Amino acid sequence: MSDPKPTFGHVPVMLRETLEYLVPPSPDCLMIDGTLGLAGHSSAFLSAHEGLRLIGVDADAEVQAIARARLQPYGDRVRFVNEYFDDFFMRYADDAASGAAERPGVVLFDFGVSMYHFRESGRGFSLQGDEALDMRLGASAPRTAADLVNELDERELLRIISTYGEEPFAFNIARAIVRERGACRIDSTARLADIVRGSVPAKARYGRIHPATRTFQALRIAVNDELGRIERGLSAAIRCLAPGGLIGCISFHSLEDRIVKLAFRALAVKRERAYFKDAPVSPIPLGEAERGLVVLTKKPVEPADDEVAANPASRSAKLRVARAVGGNDHDRRD
Ligand SMILES: C[S@@+](CC[C@H](N)C(=O)[O-])C[C@H]1O[C@@H](n2cnc3c(N)ncnc32)[C@H](O)[C@@H]1O
C-alpha cells in the first residue's frame, strides 16, 4: 500500500529517519503510536512492515476519527484508543507487568499538535481568525485556555508564559491580561492576540512571528499539561517495552527534548552499551540483566536540509531513540 497523501497540510516529520531507526525487532510485533495524529507515521509503518500490528493512541477524538478512516485499509491490524497517552501507558504498563497485555516492540511519540488543530479544529490553537479560547485536546482536560487566562493570578500566568513560552515579555503580557480581563472576560483568540500585541514593545510587534505565538504555545502546553504527561507517559512507555523493543520520541521544543534526554539518560545501561550495542536483544539472560535502555542517538537526530526546505515546520524537530535491554524486572517489583 502506498503512503497516504498528507492531510490538512500535515506532513509527518522525520519519517525517513523514524522508519530507519525504529525497525520492528520481530516481523509480527506490536507497535504503539502514542500520538497517532493523522496517522502519517503509523500508516507508513503499517505499509512498510506487513506483519506489524498497531495501537494508535490520541487524546483528540476528532483527529482520531480522521486517522481511523485513513487506516481503514489495514483492518484489524489496528486498534484505536482515545485517551491522553500518560493515562493509557500507566494502565498498560501494569497490564503488561501482570501478563494481561502484550509488550510492544516499538513505541513512537511525536509530541505536540498537528496541522489539523491549527487549521480545522476551531478550538483556538491558531492566531488566524477568531475562535473560542479552548485549546483542549482531550475532553478530560479540566480547564480551557479561557479558564486559565481569566482565573489564574498574575504570578501563575507569568510563570506559564515565561516557562512554557520562553517569552521575553511575559511580565508585560501577564500584567496586561490581568488588567484587560478586569474590564471584560477574555474568551476569544483575537482579543487575546490583541492584548498581547498591545503589551509588547513596538519593535516586537512586527517581527517574523506574531507577538502572541509564544503565549499561545504556553497556554496550550498548560491546558493539556503537556510536559507532565510526557514525563509520566514516557516513563510508563519504557516500562511497557518488550526486551529489545525500541522507543522513538520526536520533540519540537527544548522543554520536551530535555525530558526525553533525561528519561533516557536515567535508564541508560553502560554495561550493555559497551558490549552489546549492536545486538537486537540483550545476550545477558533475562532476569540477570539490568533492565534499562541503550540510547541509540547520542545526540538528537535533526531533519535533513531537504525536509526543512520542503516543510519549514519541521526545522525544530529532534528525534531520540533508545532500545530496551535486560529482563522485565518491573514485573517483579511487588
Ligand atoms: C504532532 S501530532 C502527531 C502526528 C502524527 N505522527 C502523524 O504523522 O500524523 C501529535 C498528536 O498527538 C496528540 N497528542 C498530543 N499530546 C497528547 C497526549 N498527551 N496524549 C495523547 N495524544 C496527544 C495530538 O492530539 C496530535 O494529534
Ligand as a Chemical Component Dictionary entry (heavy atoms), coordinates in Angstrom:
data_LIG
# 
_chem_comp.id                   LIG 
_chem_comp.type                 NON-POLYMER 
_chem_comp.pdbx_formal_charge   0 
_chem_comp.three_letter_code    LIG 
# 
loop_
_chem_comp_atom.comp_id 
_chem_comp_atom.atom_id 
_chem_comp_atom.alt_atom_id 
_chem_comp_atom.type_symbol 
_chem_comp_atom.charge 
_chem_comp_atom.model_Cartn_x 
_chem_comp_atom.model_Cartn_y 
_chem_comp_atom.model_Cartn_z 
_chem_comp_atom.pdbx_ordinal 
LIG C1  C1  C 0  2.309  16.062 16.011 1  
LIG S1  S1  S 1  0.799  15.201 16.033 2  
LIG C2  C2  C 0  1.202  13.591 15.527 3  
LIG C3  C3  C 0  1.231  13.447 14.062 4  
LIG C4  C4  C 0  1.389  12.031 13.577 5  
LIG N1  N1  N 0  2.671  11.485 13.948 6  
LIG C5  C5  C 0  1.198  11.990 12.078 7  
LIG O1  O1  O 0  2.177  11.760 11.369 8  
LIG O2  O2  O -1 0.090  12.203 11.615 9  
LIG C6  C6  C 0  0.540  14.940 17.730 10 
LIG C7  C7  C 0  -0.781 14.265 18.053 11 
LIG O3  O3  O 0  -0.700 13.808 19.393 12 
LIG C8  C8  C 0  -1.863 14.143 20.082 13 
LIG N2  N2  N 0  -1.416 14.382 21.448 14 
LIG C9  C9  C 0  -0.648 15.380 21.928 15 
LIG N3  N3  N 0  -0.422 15.207 23.231 16 
LIG C10 C10 C 0  -1.061 14.068 23.589 17 
LIG C11 C11 C 0  -1.187 13.348 24.805 18 
LIG N4  N4  N 0  -0.617 13.779 25.936 19 
LIG N5  N5  N 0  -1.908 12.208 24.799 20 
LIG C12 C12 C 0  -2.484 11.752 23.650 21 
LIG N6  N6  N 0  -2.416 12.396 22.476 22 
LIG C13 C13 C 0  -1.701 13.542 22.442 23 
LIG C14 C14 C 0  -2.442 15.356 19.414 24 
LIG O4  O4  O 0  -3.854 15.352 19.534 25 
LIG C15 C15 C 0  -1.984 15.155 17.958 26 
LIG O5  O5  O 0  -2.989 14.539 17.215 27 
# 
loop_
_chem_comp_bond.comp_id 
_chem_comp_bond.atom_id_1 
_chem_comp_bond.atom_id_2 
_chem_comp_bond.value_order 
_chem_comp_bond.pdbx_ordinal 
LIG C1  S1  SING 1  
LIG S1  C2  SING 2  
LIG S1  C6  SING 3  
LIG C2  C3  SING 4  
LIG C3  C4  SING 5  
LIG C4  N1  SING 6  
LIG C4  C5  SING 7  
LIG C5  O1  DOUB 8  
LIG C5  O2  SING 9  
LIG C6  C7  SING 10 
LIG C7  O3  SING 11 
LIG C7  C15 SING 12 
LIG O3  C8  SING 13 
LIG C8  N2  SING 14 
LIG C8  C14 SING 15 
LIG N2  C9  SING 16 
LIG N2  C13 SING 17 
LIG C9  N3  DOUB 18 
LIG N3  C10 SING 19 
LIG C10 C11 SING 20 
LIG C10 C13 DOUB 21 
LIG C11 N4  SING 22 
LIG C11 N5  DOUB 23 
LIG N5  C12 SING 24 
LIG C12 N6  DOUB 25 
LIG N6  C13 SING 26 
LIG C14 O4  SING 27 
LIG C14 C15 SING 28 
LIG C15 O5  SING 29 
# 
